[in-house]
């Protein structure tokens, strides 16, 4: 027995724990009043496992050995060995093993050796795990199949090659070919290392030895195939299975969903349900997500209802998937109704549910409903998080509701959550001010942001200053530093850089920067588009400028006289009066009054276009002259 200082002294909490067990034992069996109660071996084992350190566990073990009429057993030794393994005191474990035959009259049993194997495995002592087999033989025993399998299970997690060597030399060398569990462990190791070919060979070895591969072995191989994108081969392997189970279908349906192969996913789902299996909630949600991604939300609702009718427990994530699908289709109110339905079924919405709805409202420009949902969250006891604030501020500011946007920003700043050092809500406010053409207010707000984000704001203001000085290349370098460090430039930075590039004639860079700006959700104002149009026209790239005009119209950008003047002038100088006149008519349709610059260009070109005049009737000419007279 390992030596322990003051073995008779048991910590107070140990005594109390023992008393609790002892009290329970008194209730379960009668003890004569003249005899002392003797704790059971099970009670002592639990008491040992309750200790917080290996030394206290040893003290408890020694204390119990001194109790009258109590003897230790395999269970108490196993409890102590488990505790010692947890603290990596394998030296003491060895001493305990040696004393067991004399102390209790029997050598360590199978469960004790398996406890040691698992303890060594947790300690990553792989070589010592293998030696446990030799340790068993020292007690005149042959290692059991369970011990071999336990060692193998530890080895496959560390080194599959070492595990295979152990199987060949130790197990087969001892005349143990293994059972279904043995091959299942090897299959797991091969599949974890993506040795799928060896996995199939192992399957053939099992069949040649007349060991029928169980469903777990097939599922392990199926999962490896699907993880490596070989879903078709996995489907063929499934056809070989005599008894596929719900896990089999979960693996394959999930794999088809990952490939967005909706047809095959639905075919397997139908087969799964017809066989009486119900996919788990994760797999079911994946099917719903793929359906919603292609706009088949109503069909997704039908599948959800069908899964529920089959006994599947559908969670809030599944409902959130459907709500997001309806919001993408612009059916926010339908999504909101779905919230009421899930509540009736006992599935409560969470913060993600409301964030999805608020986002859908903002995308559909239903800002009043978005604010109502925001307030509803507070009523329902659901805490707002950063995504809630960020989404709503972006929607309100993009929709021109700056006052409401500032109110939500203030609520966010006063909350415990706050912005957590993230710029996006403030970037949304800047964009809202920019979109409303409140450029001075935007610059003031940017400067005030310096209190919270000094480094980011300093760089932004530096870029703005450099652009105004005409030092666009230096501004570009600072911009590059922001991107390299993972920062997101604000709308004012993009706007100033585009103007700077246009003034410097770097139209390609200006155009690329505009596309990047739009990609971040910032749509340039007409003056910024106009700078690009003017730049293209100065370089004679009229076709590029015309495409940009079309792009502005598609994006819903409001055109002004500055958008048309450069093009009209450029077309007239090229002698393309026909297109110039077409733009003139487009201006009139949009109630944009041509200024003197446009008229001068048109008239000079008109005077040279006698052939065009000859083709027009007097009514058209008089109409044009009347428009000139009204300017």
Helices and strands as residue ranges (DSSP letters): H 12-28, H 41-49, H 54-65, H 74-86, H 90-104, H 110-122, H 126-137, H 145-158, H 160-166, I 167-171, G 172-174, H 180-192, H 196-208, H 215-227, H 231-240, H 246-258, H 262-274, H 281-293, H 297-309, H 316-328, H 332-344, H 351-363, H 367-379, H 386-398, H 402-414, H 424-435, H 439-448, G 449-451, H 454-468, H 472-484, H 491-503, H 507-519, H 526-538, H 542-554, H 561-574, H 577-589, H 596-607, H 610-615, H 618-630
